[in-house]
């Protein structure tokens, strides 16, 4: 996870697109929690982290969206990533 965060730290924009996996898998939930802690430590760059959400503002994965509307939401306001 630290390697992923190191790459994200260098990026200009980071999109988190896990969909519902983190609510169905304990391992995925734990990994996302670890990533959240690392992101919170990057306080000066929080504006570059976004979550992909569907039209109901639920976290989405690109493959589940198909042709549905989507948007990027700041990660700090998303109920899944808070």
N, C-alpha and C positions, 0 to 999 in steps of 0.2 A: 504494500500500500504506500509505503514511503516513496518508492520509485515512481508510482503513478502521480503522487502529489508533487514530486520534484518536477516532473514534466509539466503538470498543470500549472505550477507556479511560474514557469517560464512562458507559458502560452498567453496570448492576448485575450482569448475568450475560452471558457470551458463550459461545455454543455453536458449536464447529467441527464441521461436518458435510460433509466432503469425500468420504467413501467411499473407494473405491480409485483415484479419479482421480489422486491424487498419486503413485501407484506406476506409472501408465500414461502419464502426460504429463510431459515434462521441464519445460514451462512451469509447469504446476500445482505440480510439486515445488519449483521455484525460488521461486514466489510463497509457498508455504507456509513454506519455509525463511526467507524474508524476514520473514514474519509472526511466526514463532517467535522470531527475534532481537528483534523489537520487543516481543513479549510478555515475553520474559526480562528486558528492560529495565524492565518494569513490576513489579518485584519485590514491591512492597507490596500488589499486587492479584492475585497469581497464583491465589488461591482462586476467583476468579470465572470462570476459563477452564475450559471443559469440552469433551470430545469425545463426540459421539454414536457409540455402539458397538452392535453386534448381540450376539446371545447368545453368540457365540464371542469376544467382546471385540475384534473387528476394527472399525476405523473404518467408519462407515456413512453413507450419504446417505439422507435421509428417504424418497425415492421408491423406493429399493431395499429398504427394510424391509417395505413393504406392511403385512401384519398380524402380522409377526414381533415377538418380544420385543426390546426395546431398553433402554438405560440411558444415563445420562450418567456419564462417568468423568472425574475430574480430569485435565486435559491433561498434567500433568507425569509421570503414571504410564503414559500410553498409549504403546505401542511405536511408533505411527505419528507421534506429535507430539513425542516427546522432543527 
